[in-house]
Amino acid sequence: SRPRRRVNSGFQAQLKLYEAMGCAVDTSSALYKRYRLEMLSQRFSEPQDLPREVFAVDPTTICQTLNTEVLYRCRKCRRALFRSSSILSHTEGMGPTAFAHKRITESARLSGNGQEKCTSYFIEPVQWMEPALLGVMEGQLLCPKCSSKLGSFSWRGDQCSCGRWVTPAFQIHKSRVDEVRTLPVGNLQTAKT
């Protein structure tokens, strides 16, 4: 009955997330994964012991069960890195002008026509990343097989090329990976006449 009493904003955010997931806790949902990573980034000043469930399963340790899922491989050595279910989407930002307080080049200003696209994938951490992530707040992500640079990570967040700030950021550059789609085997259907 106190007029200044309000519902906790964190609890309201959890309720909105619950509603967006269809009033069920779906741990495989990209929304849930993003929320879980944001909570971890706020809790740890330097992540030493991350819960095992934070890491997506390394695609080299399991066989693919869904024919519709896309696999992403290192462009240099072809090692499987992550699956499409590990990609955490974000709403597109306003391009380079979104971070005008930073120095941006004149060419970036001129190309700011509002049609910037994301040049990176922001993903959930995968098991092969664990040694690089523990004990540090940011660094490079290297291929576990050939050590070529794939991208970077930052628990504090990073800017996407579209202008959106993503926190935490596990960023893989699209130019460093190949998309591999599997064809369904044995599902040939005859045309109905």
Phi and psi restraints in degrees (value plus and minus 20) as a CYANA .aco file:
   2 ARG   PHI    -100.8   -60.8
   2 ARG   PSI     113.1   153.1
   3 PRO   PHI     -89.0   -49.0
   3 PRO   PSI     -42.6    -2.6
   4 ARG   PHI    -113.7   -73.7
   4 ARG   PSI     -17.5    22.5
   5 ARG   PHI     -94.2   -54.2
   5 ARG   PSI     113.1   153.1
   6 ARG   PHI    -156.8  -116.8
   6 ARG   PSI     137.6   177.6
   7 VAL   PHI     -96.7   -56.7
   7 VAL   PSI     120.0   160.0
   8 ASN   PHI     -76.4   -36.4
   8 ASN   PSI     112.0   152.0
   9 SER   PHI     -85.5   -45.5
   9 SER   PSI     -53.1   -13.1
  10 GLY   PHI     -84.4   -44.4
  10 GLY   PSI     -58.8   -18.8
  11 PHE   PHI     -87.9   -47.9
  11 PHE   PSI     -58.2   -18.2
  12 GLN   PHI     -82.7   -42.7
  12 GLN   PSI     -60.2   -20.2
  13 ALA   PHI     -84.1   -44.1
  13 ALA   PSI     -59.2   -19.2
  14 GLN   PHI     -84.8   -44.8
  14 GLN   PSI     -59.2   -19.2
  15 LEU   PHI     -85.1   -45.1
  15 LEU   PSI     -59.2   -19.2
  16 LYS   PHI     -85.6   -45.6
  16 LYS   PSI     -60.2   -20.2
  17 LEU   PHI     -83.0   -43.0
  17 LEU   PSI     -64.0   -24.0
  18 TYR   PHI     -80.8   -40.8
  18 TYR   PSI     -61.8   -21.8
  19 GLU   PHI     -86.8   -46.8
  19 GLU   PSI     -61.2   -21.2
  20 ALA   PHI     -84.5   -44.5
  20 ALA   PSI     -47.5    -7.5
  21 MET   PHI    -108.4   -68.4
  21 MET   PSI      -8.4    31.6
  22 GLY   PHI      60.2   100.2
  22 GLY   PSI      12.4    52.4
  23 CYS   PHI      37.5    77.5
  23 CYS   PSI      20.3    60.3
  24 ALA   PHI    -171.0  -131.0
  24 ALA   PSI     127.3   167.3
  25 VAL   PHI    -104.8   -64.8
  25 VAL   PSI      89.7   129.7
  26 ASP   PHI    -130.8   -90.8
  26 ASP   PSI      79.6   119.6
  27 THR   PHI     -88.9   -48.9
  27 THR   PSI     -33.4     6.6
  28 SER   PHI    -111.3   -71.3
  28 SER   PSI     -24.3    15.7
  29 SER   PHI     -90.4   -50.4
  29 SER   PSI     119.5   159.5
  30 ALA   PHI     -82.7   -42.7
  30 ALA   PSI     -54.1   -14.1
  31 LEU   PHI     -83.1   -43.1
  31 LEU   PSI     -64.7   -24.7
  32 TYR   PHI     -85.6   -45.6
  32 TYR   PSI     -62.7   -22.7
  33 LYS   PHI     -82.1   -42.1
  33 LYS   PSI     -63.0   -23.0
  34 ARG   PHI     -82.0   -42.0
  34 ARG   PSI     -65.6   -25.6
  35 TYR   PHI     -80.7   -40.7
  35 TYR   PSI     -65.9   -25.9
  36 ARG   PHI     -80.8   -40.8
  36 ARG   PSI     -62.6   -22.6
  37 LEU   PHI     -86.9   -46.9
  37 LEU   PSI     -58.6   -18.6
  38 GLU   PHI     -83.0   -43.0
  38 GLU   PSI     -60.9   -20.9
  39 MET   PHI     -85.4   -45.4
  39 MET   PSI     -59.6   -19.6
  40 LEU   PHI     -84.6   -44.6
  40 LEU   PSI     -60.8   -20.8
  41 SER   PHI     -85.8   -45.8
  41 SER   PSI     -49.9    -9.9
  42 GLN   PHI     -97.3   -57.3
  42 GLN   PSI     -50.6   -10.6
  43 ARG   PHI    -101.1   -61.1
  43 ARG   PSI     -54.5   -14.5
  44 PHE   PHI    -121.2   -81.2
  44 PHE   PSI     110.1   150.1
  45 SER   PHI    -103.4   -63.4
  45 SER   PSI     -56.9   -16.9
  46 GLU   PHI    -161.8  -121.8
  46 GLU   PSI      86.3   126.3
  47 PRO   PHI     -84.6   -44.6
  47 PRO   PSI      92.6   132.6
  48 GLN   PHI    -120.4   -80.4
  48 GLN   PSI     -71.0   -31.0
  49 ASP   PHI    -141.2  -101.2
  49 ASP   PSI      77.9   117.9
  50 LEU   PHI    -109.7   -69.7
  50 LEU   PSI     122.2   162.2
  51 PRO   PHI     -81.1   -41.1
  51 PRO   PSI     122.7   162.7
  52 ARG   PHI     -80.7   -40.7
  52 ARG   PSI     -52.6   -12.6
  53 GLU   PHI     -91.1   -51.1
  53 GLU   PSI     -29.9    10.1
  54 VAL   PHI     -89.6   -49.6
  54 VAL   PSI     -51.4   -11.4
  55 PHE   PHI    -108.6   -68.6
  55 PHE   PSI     112.0   152.0
  56 ALA   PHI     -92.8   -52.8
  56 ALA   PSI     132.7   172.7
  57 VAL   PHI     -87.7   -47.7
  57 VAL   PSI     116.1   156.1
  58 ASP   PHI     -84.2   -44.2
  58 ASP   PSI     105.3   145.3
  59 PRO   PHI     -84.0   -44.0
  59 PRO   PSI     -35.0     5.0
  60 THR   PHI    -100.9   -60.9
  60 THR   PSI     -34.5     5.5
  61 THR   PHI    -112.5   -72.5
  61 THR   PSI     -33.9     6.1
  62 ILE   PHI    -149.5  -109.5
  62 ILE   PSI     135.7   175.7
  63 CYS   PHI    -106.1   -66.1
  63 CYS   PSI     134.2   174.2
  64 GLN   PHI     -93.9   -53.9
  64 GLN   PSI     108.6   148.6
  65 THR   PHI    -119.0   -79.0
  65 THR   PSI     -51.2   -11.2
  66 LEU   PHI    -124.3   -84.3
  66 LEU   PSI     103.6   143.6
  67 ASN   PHI     -89.9   -49.9
  67 ASN   PSI     -38.1     1.9
  68 THR   PHI    -106.4   -66.4
  68 THR   PSI     -31.6     8.4
  69 GLU   PHI    -100.7   -60.7
  69 GLU   PSI     115.3   155.3
  70 VAL   PHI    -108.4   -68.4
  70 VAL   PSI     119.3   159.3
  71 LEU   PHI    -128.3   -88.3
  71 LEU   PSI     119.4   159.4
  72 TYR   PHI    -133.2   -93.2
  72 TYR   PSI     109.2   149.2
  73 ARG   PHI    -139.9   -99.9
  73 ARG   PSI     135.7   175.7
  74 CYS   PHI     -83.2   -43.2
  74 CYS   PSI     110.9   150.9
  75 ARG   PHI     -87.1   -47.1
  75 ARG   PSI     -47.4    -7.4
  76 LYS   PHI    -103.0   -63.0
  76 LYS   PSI     -70.5   -30.5
  77 CYS   PHI    -131.7   -91.7
  77 CYS   PSI     -25.4    14.6
  78 ARG   PHI      51.9    91.9
  78 ARG   PSI      -2.2    37.8
  79 ARG   PHI     -93.2   -53.2
  79 ARG   PSI     114.0   154.0
  80 ALA   PHI     -86.3   -46.3
  80 ALA   PSI     110.4   150.4
  81 LEU   PHI    -131.2   -91.2
  81 LEU   PSI     -68.0   -28.0
  82 PHE   PHI    -179.6  -139.6
  82 PHE   PSI     146.6   186.6
  83 ARG   PHI    -128.0   -88.0
  83 ARG   PSI     144.6   184.6
  84 SER   PHI     -81.4   -41.4
  84 SER   PSI     -45.7    -5.7
  85 SER   PHI     -89.6   -49.6
  85 SER   PSI     -33.8     6.2
  86 SER   PHI    -108.9   -68.9
  86 SER   PSI     -29.6    10.4
  87 ILE   PHI     -95.4   -55.4
  87 ILE   PSI     109.4   149.4
  88 LEU   PHI    -126.5   -86.5
  88 LEU   PSI      89.5   129.5
  89 SER   PHI     -94.4   -54.4
  89 SER   PSI     140.0   180.0
  90 HIS   PHI    -163.5  -123.5
  90 HIS   PSI     137.6   177.6
  91 THR   PHI     -94.0   -54.0
  91 THR   PSI     123.1   163.1
  92 GLU   PHI     -89.0   -49.0
  92 GLU   PSI     118.0   158.0
  93 GLY   PHI    -106.7   -66.7
  93 GLY   PSI    -185.6  -145.6
  94 MET   PHI    -118.4   -78.4
  94 MET   PSI       1.4    41.4
  95 GLY   PHI      58.4    98.4
  95 GLY   PSI    -182.8  -142.8
  96 PRO   PHI     -80.0   -40.0
  96 PRO   PSI     -45.2    -5.2
  97 THR   PHI     -91.1   -51.1
  97 THR   PSI     -35.5     4.5
  98 ALA   PHI     -84.8   -44.8
  98 ALA   PSI     -45.4    -5.4
  99 PHE   PHI    -141.2  -101.2
  99 PHE   PSI      33.1    73.1
 100 ALA   PHI     -85.0   -45.0
 100 ALA   PSI     -41.2    -1.2
 101 HIS   PHI     -89.1   -49.1
 101 HIS   PSI     -39.3     0.7
 102 LYS   PHI    -108.1   -68.1
 102 LYS   PSI     136.2   176.2
 103 ARG   PHI     -93.2   -53.2
 103 ARG   PSI     102.7   142.7
 104 ILE   PHI    -142.1  -102.1
 104 ILE   PSI     131.6   171.6
 105 THR   PHI     -93.3   -53.3
 105 THR   PSI     140.0   180.0
 106 GLU   PHI     -83.0   -43.0
 106 GLU   PSI     -56.2   -16.2
 107 SER   PHI     -85.6   -45.6
 107 SER   PSI     -54.9   -14.9
 108 ALA   PHI     -87.6   -47.6
 108 ALA   PSI     -57.3   -17.3
 109 ARG   PHI     -85.1   -45.1
 109 ARG   PSI     -62.0   -22.0
 110 LEU   PHI     -89.2   -49.2
 110 LEU   PSI     -52.6   -12.6
 111 SER   PHI    -105.1   -65.1
 111 SER   PSI     -19.9    20.1
 112 GLY   PHI     -94.4   -54.4
 112 GLY   PSI      52.6    92.6
 113 ASN   PHI    -118.8   -78.8
 113 ASN   PSI      -7.4    32.6
 114 GLY   PHI      62.7   102.7
 114 GLY   PSI     -17.3    22.7
 115 GLN   PHI    -135.7   -95.7
 115 GLN   PSI      10.3    50.3
 116 GLU   PHI     -88.8   -48.8
 116 GLU   PSI     122.1   162.1
 117 LYS   PHI    -137.3   -97.3
 117 LYS   PSI     140.1   180.1
 118 CYS   PHI     -92.9   -52.9
 118 CYS   PSI     110.5   150.5
 119 THR   PHI    -121.7   -81.7
 119 THR   PSI     -13.3    26.7
 120 SER   PHI    -157.3  -117.3
 120 SER   PSI     138.7   178.7
 121 TYR   PHI    -120.4   -80.4
 121 TYR   PSI     114.3   154.3
 122 PHE   PHI    -124.2   -84.2
 122 PHE   PSI      99.3   139.3
 123 ILE   PHI    -143.1  -103.1
 123 ILE   PSI     147.1   187.1
 124 GLU   PHI     -98.0   -58.0
 124 GLU   PSI     135.0   175.0
 125 PRO   PHI     -81.7   -41.7
 125 PRO   PSI     121.5   161.5
 126 VAL   PHI    -129.5   -89.5
 126 VAL   PSI     134.7   174.7
 127 GLN   PHI     -72.8   -32.8
 127 GLN   PSI     -56.3   -16.3
 128 TRP   PHI     -87.3   -47.3
 128 TRP   PSI     -35.4     4.6
 129 MET   PHI    -104.1   -64.1
 129 MET   PSI     -35.5     4.5
 130 GLU   PHI     -71.2   -31.2
 130 GLU   PSI     -67.2   -27.2
 131 PRO   PHI     -80.5   -40.5
 131 PRO   PSI     -53.5   -13.5
 132 ALA   PHI     -95.6   -55.6
 132 ALA   PSI     -48.4    -8.4
 133 LEU   PHI    -105.5   -65.5
 133 LEU   PSI     -48.8    -8.8
 134 LEU   PHI     -92.7   -52.7
 134 LEU   PSI     108.3   148.3
 135 GLY   PHI      64.5   104.5
 135 GLY   PSI     -23.0    17.0
 136 VAL   PHI    -150.8  -110.8
 136 VAL   PSI     131.9   171.9
 137 MET   PHI    -110.3   -70.3
 137 MET   PSI     -45.4    -5.4
 138 GLU   PHI    -176.1  -136.1
 138 GLU   PSI     138.5   178.5
 139 GLY   PHI     154.4   194.4
 139 GLY   PSI    -190.2  -150.2
 140 GLN   PHI    -112.8   -72.8
 140 GLN   PSI     131.6   171.6
 141 LEU   PHI    -126.7   -86.7
 141 LEU   PSI      98.0   138.0
 142 LEU   PHI    -131.9   -91.9
 142 LEU   PSI     128.7   168.7
 143 CYS   PHI     -81.3   -41.3
 143 CYS   PSI     112.4   152.4
 144 PRO   PHI     -89.3   -49.3
 144 PRO   PSI     -34.8     5.2
 145 LYS   PHI    -118.4   -78.4
 145 LYS   PSI     -71.6   -31.6
 146 CYS   PHI    -128.4   -88.4
 146 CYS   PSI     -23.6    16.4
 147 SER   PHI      42.6    82.6
 147 SER   PSI       1.2    41.2
 148 SER   PHI     -97.5   -57.5
 148 SER   PSI     128.9   168.9
 149 LYS   PHI     -91.7   -51.7
 149 LYS   PSI     106.7   146.7
 150 LEU   PHI    -123.9   -83.9
 150 LEU   PSI     -51.3   -11.3
 151 GLY   PHI     152.3   192.3
 151 GLY   PSI    -166.0  -126.0
 152 SER   PHI    -170.6  -130.6
 152 SER   PSI     149.8   189.8
 153 PHE   PHI    -158.4  -118.4
 153 PHE   PSI     133.1   173.1
 154 SER   PHI    -175.0  -135.0
 154 SER   PSI     103.7   143.7
 155 TRP   PHI     -90.5   -50.5
 155 TRP   PSI     -41.3    -1.3
 156 ARG   PHI    -102.4   -62.4
 156 ARG   PSI     -37.6     2.4
 157 GLY   PHI      92.2   132.2
 157 GLY   PSI     145.9   185.9
 158 ASP   PHI    -172.4  -132.4
 158 ASP   PSI     138.9   178.9
 159 GLN   PHI    -108.4   -68.4
 159 GLN   PSI     113.3   153.3
 160 CYS   PHI    -103.6   -63.6
 160 CYS   PSI     138.6   178.6
 161 SER   PHI     -83.1   -43.1
 161 SER   PSI     -40.8    -0.8
 162 CYS   PHI     -99.3   -59.3
 162 CYS   PSI     -29.2    10.8
 163 GLY   PHI      84.4   124.4
 163 GLY   PSI     -27.3    12.7
 164 ARG   PHI    -101.9   -61.9
 164 ARG   PSI     118.8   158.8
 165 TRP   PHI    -110.8   -70.8
 165 TRP   PSI     104.2   144.2
 166 VAL   PHI    -134.6   -94.6
 166 VAL   PSI     105.5   145.5
 167 THR   PHI    -149.7  -109.7
 167 THR   PSI     111.1   151.1
 168 PRO   PHI     -88.9   -48.9
 168 PRO   PSI     143.7   183.7
 169 ALA   PHI    -138.6   -98.6
 169 ALA   PSI     100.5   140.5
 170 PHE   PHI    -139.0   -99.0
 170 PHE   PSI      71.8   111.8
 171 GLN   PHI    -123.8   -83.8
 171 GLN   PSI     102.9   142.9
 172 ILE   PHI    -134.9   -94.9
 172 ILE   PSI     104.8   144.8
 173 HIS   PHI     -92.4   -52.4
 173 HIS   PSI     112.7   152.7
 174 LYS   PHI     -80.5   -40.5
 174 LYS   PSI     -50.3   -10.3
 175 SER   PHI     -92.7   -52.7
 175 SER   PSI     -30.7     9.3
 176 ARG   PHI    -119.9   -79.9
 176 ARG   PSI     -25.6    14.4
 177 VAL   PHI    -149.5  -109.5
 177 VAL   PSI     136.6   176.6
 178 ASP   PHI    -132.0   -92.0
 178 ASP   PSI     123.2   163.2
 179 GLU   PHI    -111.5   -71.5
 179 GLU   PSI     106.6   146.6
 180 VAL   PHI    -139.6   -99.6
 180 VAL   PSI      96.7   136.7
 181 ARG   PHI    -124.0   -84.0
 181 ARG   PSI     117.0   157.0
 182 THR   PHI    -114.4   -74.4
 182 THR   PSI     125.7   165.7
 183 LEU   PHI    -112.3   -72.3
 183 LEU   PSI     119.7   159.7
 184 PRO   PHI     -85.1   -45.1
 184 PRO   PSI     115.2   155.2
 185 VAL   PHI    -126.3   -86.3
 185 VAL   PSI     110.8   150.8
 186 GLY   PHI      57.7    97.7
 186 GLY   PSI     -12.0    28.0
 187 ASN   PHI    -127.0   -87.0
 187 ASN   PSI      17.0    57.0
 188 LEU   PHI     -96.3   -56.3
 188 LEU   PSI     106.2   146.2
 189 GLN   PHI    -131.9   -91.9
 189 GLN   PSI     121.0   161.0
 190 THR   PHI    -106.0   -66.0
 190 THR   PSI     127.6   167.6
 191 ALA   PHI     -94.0   -54.0
 191 ALA   PSI     115.7   155.7
 192 LYS   PHI    -103.7   -63.7
 192 LYS   PSI     111.2   151.2
